[in-house]
Amino acid sequence: MISHKLKFIFVHVPKTGGVSVQSQLREYTEEWYGRHNRIGFYNTKSQTDLCDYFKFTMVRNPWCRIVSCYHFLKKSDVIPNVTFTEWITQKKCDSFKTRWECKSSLDWITIKGHNKMDFVGRFENLESDFKIICERIGIDNKKLPHVNKSNHKDYQSYYDNTTQQIVKNRYIDEILQFGYRFEK
């Protein structure tokens, strides 16, 4: 999502509240290429020098985001009727490692290993971080709707030691970069 008038680019990492953010920013955008595009896409797609644009995204605790992805994919009938553990451990279906929705947040916001975002908000602070974004791009703060919500128990209840470690190993770079822990 890009606005040339307000000079911003929003990179929507899946399952981080991005549909809610997009719903409030859509009226300000001139270019819309669909929901999920990596920052590198905008560098190659746009005919404009994007260095002066405010680039931002939202991230989410990987353990929590993967539970949300699991429920989203089950609801969408993308994955068969399997347990969370079977999905994470690659039994009976494509693993979470093969789904684009489950790629590391860093895959969306970096180019050659360098984070290109000017601001990284957190799903855990969605309202307050969106307020910062609104101030930065010069629009009135808007109340975010909760769009695309999946209903599930607390993310920690889905994990055992093995699945917790699998997710940690897969997302270690983003866990370290953003300071996430399994515990809240």
C-alpha positions in Angstrom: 0.0 0.0 0.0 1.5 3.3 -1.1 0.5 6.9 -0.9 2.4 9.4 -3.0 0.5 12.3 -1.7 1.3 11.6 2.0 4.5 9.8 1.1 4.1 6.5 3.0 4.4 2.8 2.3 2.7 0.2 4.5 4.1 -3.3 4.3 1.5 -5.8 5.5 3.0 -8.8 7.2 0.3 -11.4 7.4 -1.6 -11.9 10.7 -0.3 -8.7 12.3 -3.5 -6.6 12.2 -2.7 -5.3 8.7 -6.2 -5.7 7.3 -7.4 -3.3 10.1 -4.6 -0.8 9.3 -5.3 -1.0 5.6 -9.0 -0.4 6.1 -8.2 3.0 7.7 -5.5 4.0 5.2 -7.0 2.9 1.9 -8.6 6.2 1.2 -5.1 7.9 1.2 -3.5 5.5 -1.2 -3.0 5.9 -4.9 -1.4 2.5 -5.6 -2.8 -0.7 -4.4 -1.2 -4.0 -5.4 -3.1 -6.3 -3.1 -2.6 -7.0 0.6 0.8 -8.5 1.0 3.9 -7.2 -0.8 7.5 -7.2 0.5 9.4 -3.9 0.7 11.5 -4.9 -2.3 8.4 -5.1 -4.4 7.8 -1.4 -3.9 11.4 -0.5 -4.8 11.0 -2.3 -8.2 7.4 -1.5 -8.9 7.4 2.3 -8.3 8.8 4.8 -10.8 9.4 7.1 -7.9 12.4 7.4 -5.5 11.0 6.0 -2.3 13.8 7.1 0.0 11.7 10.1 1.3 8.7 7.9 2.0 7.8 6.9 5.6 7.9 3.1 5.5 6.1 1.2 8.3 4.8 -2.2 9.2 3.4 -4.2 12.1 4.9 -7.3 13.6 3.6 -9.9 16.1 5.0 -12.3 18.6 5.9 -15.3 16.3 4.4 -17.9 18.6 1.1 -16.0 18.7 1.2 -15.2 14.9 1.6 -18.9 14.0 -1.4 -19.9 16.1 -3.4 -17.2 14.3 -2.1 -18.4 10.9 -3.1 -22.0 11.8 -6.7 -20.9 12.6 -6.9 -18.7 9.5 -5.7 -21.5 7.2 -8.1 -24.0 8.8 -11.0 -21.6 8.4 -10.0 -21.0 4.8 -9.8 -24.8 4.2 -6.2 -24.4 3.1 -5.0 -27.1 5.5 -6.8 -30.3 6.3 -8.3 -31.2 9.6 -5.1 -31.6 11.6 -4.0 -30.6 15.0 -1.7 -27.6 15.6 1.1 -30.0 16.6 0.7 -32.1 13.5 0.8 -29.0 11.4 3.9 -27.6 13.1 5.7 -30.9 13.0 4.8 -31.5 9.4 2.7 -34.6 9.9 -0.2 -35.2 7.6 0.0 -31.9 5.7 2.2 -29.2 4.3 4.1 -27.6 7.2 3.9 -24.1 8.3 7.3 -23.7 6.8 5.9 -23.9 3.2 3.1 -21.3 3.7 3.8 -17.7 2.5 1.5 -16.5 5.3 4.0 -17.9 7.8 7.2 -16.4 6.5 9.3 -14.5 8.9 8.3 -10.8 9.4 11.9 -10.1 8.3 11.2 -11.6 4.9 8.7 -8.9 4.3 10.6 -5.8 5.6 14.2 -6.4 4.7 16.4 -6.2 1.6 19.6 -8.1 1.7 19.2 -8.5 5.4 18.7 -4.8 6.2 15.5 -3.7 7.8 14.1 -0.9 5.5 11.3 0.2 7.8 11.2 3.6 9.4 8.8 2.4 12.0 7.9 -1.1 13.2 4.7 -1.2 15.2 3.6 -4.2 17.2 0.3 -6.1 17.1 0.5 -6.1 20.9 0.3 -2.3 20.9 -1.8 -1.9 17.7 -3.9 1.0 18.8 -1.1 3.1 20.3 1.3 2.3 17.4 -1.3 3.2 14.8 -1.8 6.5 16.6 2.0 7.1 16.1 1.6 6.2 12.4 -1.3 8.6 11.9 0.6 11.4 13.5 3.7 10.7 11.3 1.7 10.7 8.1 -0.4 13.6 9.1 -3.9 12.3 9.4 -6.4 12.3 12.2 -6.1 9.2 14.4 -8.8 6.7 13.6 -10.2 3.8 15.7 -9.1 0.5 14.2 -11.7 -2.1 13.6 -10.8 -5.6 14.5 -11.0 -7.2 11.0 -10.1 -10.9 10.2 -10.0 -12.0 13.8 -9.6 -15.6 14.5 -11.1 -17.0 17.7 -8.8 -19.3 19.7 -7.5 -19.9 23.1 -4.4 -18.2 24.4 -1.5 -19.0 22.1 0.7 -20.5 24.8 -1.8 -23.3 25.3 -1.2 -24.7 21.8 2.5 -25.4 22.5 4.5 -28.2 24.0 8.2 -28.0 24.4 8.8 -29.5 21.0 6.5 -27.1 19.0 7.7 -24.1 21.0 11.3 -24.9 20.0 10.4 -25.5 16.4 8.9 -22.0 16.2 11.8 -20.5 18.1 14.3 -22.1 15.7 12.3 -20.9 12.6 11.9 -17.3 13.7 15.0 -16.8 15.8 16.2 -13.8 13.9 12.9 -11.9 14.3 12.6 -13.0 17.9 16.1 -11.5 18.6 15.5 -8.4 16.6 12.2 -7.5 18.2 12.8 -8.9 21.6 10.0 -11.4 21.7 9.7 -14.2 24.2 7.3 -17.2 24.4 5.9 -15.7 27.6 3.9 -12.6 27.4 
